[in-house]
Amino acid sequence: MDKFKGQIVHTGEWDESIDCTGKKVAIVGTGASGIQVSQEIGPIVDSLTVFVRTPNLALPMKQQKLEASAQEAFKDIYPEIFEKRKRTFAGFHYDFDPRDTLSVSAEERERLYEEIWSRGGFHFWLETFHDLYANKEANRTAYDFWQKKVEQRIKDPKKREILCPKEWPHTFGTVRPSLEQNYYEVMNQGNVEIVSIKRGGQEGIKAITEKGVLLNSGREIELDQIILATGFDTHTGGFKQIDIRGKDGLPLSDKWAQGCNSLNGLNTAKFPNLFFLYGPHGPTAYSNGPSTVEVQAEWVCEFIKYMRDNNLTSFDVQGEAEAKFGDHINELSANTLFHESHGWYMGRNIPGKPVQALNFTGGIPMYVSELAECKKGGYTGYNLVKAA
């Protein structure tokens, strides 16, 4: 990359001074930031080359301006909405349909899909049939519906084959679907080229040159700017960048080098009095973030109060309890299609990162129930130390 005479930037280190107007730009990656940047700069660049390894099964955001009157109307039901979030799988104000996908007629299935698709946002992902992420045959019906909807928006058959292929690249929803506003319309533009760089393909990237990108086929694409939308190390990466040390100076990065472990997705053994929120082994990526953090924060506050009320000065996680919880996390995940995910849900996006279940796959209601049981048992799985 050092050879490139133009500008290279990672979306995680975006500089607001960057101006893509009239430039020849390439974007590597089609995750959330890749989608966002593509749809924003596509209309203003001279040319845009989008390198796609795996297409994003993006969903329509259908963003709306929130009027003051609507805000006021919602305020009256805030308490009801906030309480309901703890009773839904992902912590939203809506939940899965309790019926099995294949138990209803094709017509009824289509009716539900149309209904939740029209609502936009994550409704099509998380208001669908409850077994969609446990049954591969059921899941295929959702992918086929998504594919049908998206192909109608892409005019060029070659672009269509890359961005919404008839043969699914992976099960629907088991790699985080991004939300888009006009992504596919931008991809339709004449100044936008889609290059498939899937493994084994002829058009893989061979090198970054002084002028741009050299493909395996020998073709060189001249560029002014290269934008890397290649993701990041989720769940554990942020913690490892901080020099957190436990007993005997043990760095957290060393403890988690061969895979993370925790109790309740909140603490880890040999790191006394350490809490972490919205991290590994919580509902985290399968949930509405604020809902998960709220549940965890309330439990942590109750734990701290319990310690104060009982003259306790410190706690640590029991190794056996931590191992048991890790097995529980993996068992929950193994019963879903998420376990086969090739993306960051299982840590497969980072070379060398241990592949493991990084999220609590049982949903927020189960998570809340298990936290309550731990509290009821006097904080089962923790060694509690009284003041001298």
GUVO-671353 format. One record per residue (C-alpha): residue in three letters; y, x, z. Coordinates in steps of 0.1 Angstrom, whole numbers, padded with zeros to 4 digits, always signed. Example, Ala and Ser with C-alpha at 12.3 -4.5 7.8 and 13.67 -1.06 7.14 Angstrom:
2
ala-0045+0123+0078
ser-0011+0137+0071
END
This chain:
388
met+0000+0000+0000
asp+0023+0029+0006
lys+0025+0035-0032
phe+0042+0001-0039
lys+0079+0006-0048
gly+0087-0030-0040
gln+0088-0049-0007
ile+0057-0058+0014
val+0059-0082+0043
his+0033-0099+0065
thr+0042-0135+0074
gly+0036-0127+0110
glu+0066-0102+0108
trp+0088-0123+0086
asp+0124-0112+0082
glu+0149-0140+0076
ser+0169-0117+0054
ile+0141-0116+0028
asp+0153-0132-0005
cys+0127-0142-0031
thr+0151-0158-0055
gly+0145-0147-0091
lys+0118-0122-0080
lys+0082-0116-0092
val+0063-0124-0060
ala+0026-0124-0050
ile+0011-0141-0019
val-0023-0129-0006
gly-0038-0156+0015
thr-0039-0194+0017
gly-0039-0202+0054
ala-0011-0220+0071
ser+0016-0195+0065
gly+0004-0190+0029
ile+0007-0227+0022
gln+0042-0229+0038
val+0056-0199+0021
ser+0042-0208-0013
gln+0057-0243-0013
glu+0091-0230-0002
ile+0095-0201-0026
gly+0077-0214-0056
pro+0107-0233-0070
ile+0131-0203-0066
val+0111-0173-0078
asp+0108-0159-0113
ser+0070-0159-0110
leu+0045-0165-0082
thr+0010-0151-0081
val-0012-0167-0054
phe-0044-0147-0046
val-0070-0172-0034
arg-0103-0161-0017
thr-0111-0195-0001
pro-0090-0226-0010
asn-0073-0243+0019
leu-0085-0279+0022
ala-0050-0289+0030
leu-0039-0323+0041
pro-0007-0342+0033
met+0018-0338+0061
lys+0039-0369+0052
gln+0067-0356+0073
gln+0093-0383+0082
lys+0127-0381+0096
leu+0126-0394+0132
glu+0154-0419+0137
ala+0170-0424+0171
ser+0158-0460+0172
ala+0122-0449+0167
gln+0126-0423+0195
glu+0139-0449+0218
ala+0110-0473+0210
phe+0084-0445+0217
lys+0100-0437+0251
asp+0088-0470+0265
ile+0052-0461+0258
tyr+0053-0424+0266
pro+0033-0428+0299
glu+0006-0447+0280
ile+0005-0421+0252
phe+0004-0391+0276
glu-0024-0406+0296
lys-0044-0416+0265
arg-0043-0380+0252
lys-0067-0370+0281
arg-0092-0395+0268
thr-0093-0385+0232
phe-0114-0356+0217
ala-0085-0336+0205
gly-0057-0348+0228
phe-0038-0368+0203
his-0029-0405+0205
tyr-0058-0413+0182
asp-0095-0405+0182
phe-0127-0406+0161
asp-0142-0438+0148
pro-0173-0444+0170
arg-0195-0453+0140
asp-0218-0430+0121
thr-0205-0420+0087
leu-0237-0430+0068
ser-0243-0462+0088
val-0215-0480+0069
ser-0214-0490+0033
ala-0198-0467+0007
glu-0170-0493+0004
glu-0163-0494+0041
arg-0163-0456+0043
glu-0139-0454+0014
arg-0117-0480+0031
leu-0115-0460+0063
tyr-0108-0427+0044
glu-0080-0444+0025
glu-0065-0457+0057
ile-0065-0425+0076
trp-0054-0405+0046
ser-0024-0427+0042
arg-0012-0418+0077
gly-0009-0382+0069
gly-0010-0353+0094
phe-0043-0346+0111
his-0055-0383+0109
phe-0079-0376+0081
trp-0093-0347+0101
leu-0095-0362+0136
glu-0096-0400+0132
thr-0126-0400+0110
phe-0162-0409+0118
his-0174-0393+0150
asp-0205-0375+0135
leu-0186-0359+0106
tyr-0187-0325+0122
ala-0224-0327+0132
asn-0240-0341+0101
lys-0236-0321+0069
glu-0245-0350+0046
ala-0218-0371+0063
asn-0193-0343+0061
arg-0198-0340+0023
thr-0185-0375+0019
ala-0152-0364+0034
tyr-0150-0334+0012
asp-0157-0354-0019
phe-0129-0378-0010
trp-0105-0349-0003
gln-0114-0333-0036
lys-0108-0365-0055
lys-0074-0370-0040
val-0063-0334-0046
glu-0075-0330-0082
gln-0053-0359-0092
arg-0023-0338-0082
ile-0033-0306-0102
lys-0029-0308-0140
asp-0043-0274-0150
pro-0082-0275-0150
lys-0084-0238-0142
lys-0061-0241-0112
arg-0080-0272-0102
glu-0113-0254-0102
ile-0099-0228-0078
leu-0079-0250-0055
cys-0102-0280-0053
pro-0136-0272-0068
lys-0163-0298-0072
glu-0186-0276-0053
trp-0173-0273-0018
pro-0164-0238-0005
his-0174-0248+0030
thr-0179-0279+0051
phe-0148-0300+0054
gly-0126-0295+0085
thr-0146-0266+0100
val-0120-0242+0088
arg-0086-0254+0100
pro-0070-0275+0073
ser-0033-0269+0069
leu-0006-0295+0064
glu+0013-0295+0032
gln+0043-0313+0018
asn+0044-0304-0019
tyr+0020-0275-0021
tyr-0001-0288-0050
glu+0030-0298-0070
val+0043-0263-0067
met+0010-0249-0077
asn+0013-0270-0109
gln+0045-0251-0119
gly+0044-0230-0150
asn+0057-0200-0132
val+0028-0201-0107
glu-0005-0183-0114
ile-0036-0188-0093
val-0060-0158-0091
ser-0094-0162-0075
ile-0105-0132-0055
lys-0136-0147-0040
arg-0163-0122-0031
gly-0181-0109-0062
gly-0155-0122-0086
gln-0142-0101-0115
glu-0106-0106-0104
gly-0108-0090-0070
ile-0080-0068-0059
lys-0088-0032-0066
ala-0056-0015-0054
ile-0019-0018-0047
thr-0001+0004-0072
glu+0035+0015-0075
lys+0042-0015-0097
gly+0022-0042-0081
val-0015-0052-0079
leu-0044-0038-0099
leu-0074-0061-0103
asn-0110-0051-0107
ser-0108-0063-0143
gly-0083-0036-0151
arg-0053-0059-0153
glu-0022-0049-0134
ile+0003-0076-0122
glu+0038-0062-0119
leu+0057-0074-0088
asp+0089-0071-0068
gln+0075-0085-0035
ile+0040-0088-0020
ile+0037-0113+0009
leu+0006-0109+0031
ala-0005-0142+0046
thr-0037-0127+0058
gly-0039-0143+0093
phe-0042-0127+0127
asp-0066-0121+0155
thr-0067-0155+0173
his-0078-0164+0208
thr-0083-0129+0221
gly-0060-0107+0200
gly-0028-0116+0219
phe-0044-0108+0253
lys-0058-0075+0241
gln-0023-0064+0230
ile-0012-0065+0266
asp-0024-0038+0290
ile-0041-0062+0314
arg-0063-0044+0339
gly-0088-0057+0365
lys-0109-0041+0392
asp-0112-0003+0390
gly-0085-0003+0363
leu-0108-0020+0338
pro-0088-0030+0307
leu-0093-0066+0295
ser-0096-0052+0259
asp-0126-0031+0270
lys-0143-0060+0288
trp-0139-0083+0258
ala-0147-0055+0232
gln-0182-0069+0226
gly-0172-0106+0229
cys-0150-0126+0253
asn-0164-0143+0283
ser-0148-0167+0309
leu-0153-0194+0334
asn-0137-0227+0323
gly-0117-0210+0296
leu-0093-0200+0324
asn-0105-0169+0342
thr-0128-0139+0336
ala-0149-0119+0361
lys-0135-0087+0375
phe-0100-0098+0370
pro-0091-0114+0403
asn-0062-0139+0405
leu-0058-0139+0367
phe-0054-0172+0349
phe-0049-0176+0311
leu-0040-0208+0293
tyr-0047-0220+0258
gly-0070-0191+0252
pro-0107-0185+0245
his-0133-0211+0256
gly-0107-0239+0262
pro-0104-0268+0238
thr-0076-0247+0222
ala-0080-0247+0184
tyr-0098-0281+0183
ser-0070-0298+0202
asn-0034-0307+0204
gly-0020-0275+0221
pro+0003-0292+0246
ser-0025-0316+0257
thr-0048-0287+0265
val-0021-0267+0283
glu-0011-0297+0304
val-0047-0303+0315
gln-0052-0266+0323
ala-0019-0262+0340
glu-0025-0292+0363
trp-0059-0278+0373
val-0045-0243+0379
cys-0017-0257+0401
glu-0043-0277+0421
phe-0064-0245+0425
ile-0034-0225+0438
lys-0025-0253+0462
tyr-0061-0254+0475
met-0059-0217+0481
arg-0027-0219+0500
asp-0039-0249+0521
asn-0071-0230+0530
asn-0055-0197+0538
leu-0072-0180+0508
thr-0056-0149+0493
ser-0077-0142+0462
phe-0104-0154+0440
asp-0128-0138+0414
val-0153-0153+0390
gln-0190-0150+0398
gly-0208-0131+0370
glu-0237-0156+0370
ala-0213-0186+0366
glu-0194-0168+0338
ala-0227-0162+0319
lys-0238-0198+0324
phe-0205-0211+0311
gly-0207-0188+0281
asp-0242-0202+0273
his-0227-0237+0276
ile-0199-0229+0252
asn-0224-0216+0226
glu-0247-0246+0230
leu-0219-0270+0225
ser-0208-0252+0194
ala-0243-0248+0180
asn-0246-0286+0179
thr-0217-0288+0154
leu-0209-0276+0119
phe-0181-0256+0134
his-0207-0230+0144
glu-0213-0221+0108
ser-0176-0217+0101
his-0167-0186+0082
gly-0132-0185+0095
trp-0113-0177+0127
tyr-0129-0205+0148
met-0159-0181+0153
gly-0139-0148+0149
arg-0153-0141+0114
asn-0118-0135+0099
ile-0115-0101+0117
pro-0138-0072+0105
gly-0158-0059+0134
lys-0149-0088+0158
pro-0180-0102+0175
val-0190-0136+0161
gln-0191-0161+0188
ala-0179-0196+0197
leu-0143-0192+0208
asn-0135-0228+0216
phe-0149-0255+0239
thr-0163-0279+0214
gly-0170-0308+0237
gly-0135-0323+0235
ile-0108-0328+0261
pro-0125-0357+0280
met-0156-0336+0286
tyr-0134-0306+0295
val-0114-0326+0320
ser-0146-0339+0336
glu-0161-0304+0340
leu-0129-0291+0356
ala-0130-0320+0380
glu-0166-0313+0389
cys-0157-0276+0396
lys-0129-0287+0419
lys-0150-0313+0436
gly-0176-0287+0445
gly-0149-0265+0462
tyr-0143-0245+0430
thr-0178-0238+0420
gly-0184-0204+0404
tyr-0156-0186+0422
asn-0157-0162+0451
leu-0128-0171+0474
val-0114-0146+0499
lys-0097-0157+0531
ala-0067-0139+0546
ala-0077-0113+0572
END
